[in-house]
Amino acid sequence: MKVTVRKKETAVQVSIQTEFIKLESAMKLANVIPSGGTAKLEIQDGNVLVNGEVCTMRGKKLRDGDTFTFDGVTYKIIGHAAE
């Protein structure tokens, strides 16, 4: 018997009204961390994944469809509709 396990999409949506948002700002917007200073430390320590890979650039630009993961929770950037 073959068993296939599929990971359920459980990402928390983070809505933005611009073309992109910087990682540090996205973390603050999602209320993941209390301040930019805290975000800076967590990112520099390698505790944040962007699209499944460790990212140490706090100014990393996230666009519609990108994800970041912190403390075991994944957040998905939902961008504005093109006009």
C-alpha positions, -999 to +999 in steps of 0.1 A: +000+000+000+014+034-010+006+064+012+010+100-001+010+128+024+002+163+010+010+194+030-020+215+035-017+252+026-020+269+059-001+302+052-014+333+069-021+359+043-004+393+045-021+418+022-001+447+007-012+476-015+022+482-032+043+463-057+065+449-030+073+450+007+106+446+025+110+415+046+115+435+078+083+456+071+063+425+062+072+409+096+060+441+114+028+443+092+020+407+101+025+414+138+051+386+139+075+408+159+071+439+180+097+462+164+120+466+134+150+460+157+137+426+167+131+418+131+166+428+122+181+405+148+159+375+139+167+379+102+204+384+107+205+353+129+190+332+101+157+325+118+136+335+088+129+316+056+119+333+024+103+309-001+117+280+018+153+292+021+171+310+049+173+347+042+196+371+061+187+402+041+162+423+060+157+445+029+147+415+008+118+426-015+087+403-012+062+404-040+027+388-045+029+351-040+062+351-020+062+335+015+082+339+046+084+316+076+092+326+112+088+305+143+071+277+124+044+298+109+043+306+072+030+339+058+020+346+022+022+380+006-010+389-012-004+418-036-028+445-049-046+439-082-030+453-113-048+483-126 
